[in-house]
Amino acid sequence: MLELAGMMTEMALSRNSVKRFVRNLVLLALNLTPFLKRRIALKLSGLSRASLARLPAPSRQPGPVAQTKPAAEPGLKRVA
């Protein structure tokens, strides 16, 4: 874990312009590939070590992020 953190820090703080350019290209390519994004997310979270750990499949259809609740129960007044 410490080795991974060290490599990620070194990559993020690179002062070499060529290394930064290559890093940005690689991250762009990874971001465009859903399969690789999921694998990296599992690896970084540590869930890749759990035998049955799985992330939910990404939804192709847009939907509400959260369910809305009524502001208050009927008959109750809101007090600020």
CYANA upper distance limits for C-alpha pairs under 8 A (distance plus 0.5 A):
  1 MET  CA      5 ALA  CA      6.74
  2 LEU  CA      6 GLY  CA      6.60
  3 GLU  CA      7 MET  CA      6.74
  4 LEU  CA      8 MET  CA      6.63
  5 ALA  CA      9 THR  CA      6.59
  6 GLY  CA     10 GLU  CA      6.63
  7 MET  CA     11 MET  CA      6.60
  8 MET  CA     12 ALA  CA      6.56
  9 THR  CA     13 LEU  CA      6.56
 10 GLU  CA     14 SER  CA      6.47
 11 MET  CA     20 ARG  CA      8.39
 11 MET  CA     23 ARG  CA      7.93
 14 SER  CA     19 LYS  CA      7.31
 14 SER  CA     20 ARG  CA      6.84
 15 ARG  CA     19 LYS  CA      8.34
 15 ARG  CA     20 ARG  CA      7.84
 16 ASN  CA     20 ARG  CA      6.79
 17 SER  CA     21 PHE  CA      6.62
 18 VAL  CA     22 VAL  CA      6.75
 19 LYS  CA     23 ARG  CA      6.49
 20 ARG  CA     24 ASN  CA      6.58
 21 PHE  CA     25 LEU  CA      6.78
 22 VAL  CA     26 VAL  CA      6.66
 23 ARG  CA     27 LEU  CA      6.64
 24 ASN  CA     28 LEU  CA      6.55
 25 LEU  CA     29 ALA  CA      6.74
 26 VAL  CA     30 LEU  CA      6.67
 27 LEU  CA     31 ASN  CA      6.52
 28 LEU  CA     32 LEU  CA      6.94
 29 ALA  CA     33 THR  CA      7.16
 30 LEU  CA     34 PRO  CA      8.30
 30 LEU  CA     36 LEU  CA      6.60
 30 LEU  CA     37 LYS  CA      6.70
 31 ASN  CA     36 LEU  CA      8.39
 31 ASN  CA     37 LYS  CA      6.75
 33 THR  CA     37 LYS  CA      6.75
 34 PRO  CA     38 ARG  CA      6.73
 35 PHE  CA     39 ARG  CA      6.89
 36 LEU  CA     40 ILE  CA      6.59
 37 LYS  CA     41 ALA  CA      6.59
 38 ARG  CA     42 LEU  CA      6.70
 38 ARG  CA     55 LEU  CA      8.00
 39 ARG  CA     43 LYS  CA      6.66
 39 ARG  CA     48 SER  CA      8.45
 40 ILE  CA     44 LEU  CA      6.49
 41 ALA  CA     45 SER  CA      6.53
 42 LEU  CA     46 GLY  CA      6.58
 42 LEU  CA     47 LEU  CA      5.54
 42 LEU  CA     48 SER  CA      5.49
 42 LEU  CA     54 ARG  CA      8.38
 42 LEU  CA     55 LEU  CA      8.15
 43 LYS  CA     47 LEU  CA      6.87
 43 LYS  CA     48 SER  CA      5.68
 43 LYS  CA     49 ARG  CA      8.40
 46 GLY  CA     50 ALA  CA      8.23
 47 LEU  CA     53 ALA  CA      6.26
 47 LEU  CA     54 ARG  CA      8.20
 48 SER  CA     53 ALA  CA      7.25
 49 ARG  CA     53 ALA  CA      8.43
 72 ALA  CA     76 LEU  CA      7.13
 72 ALA  CA     77 LYS  CA      8.10
 72 ALA  CA     78 ARG  CA      7.86
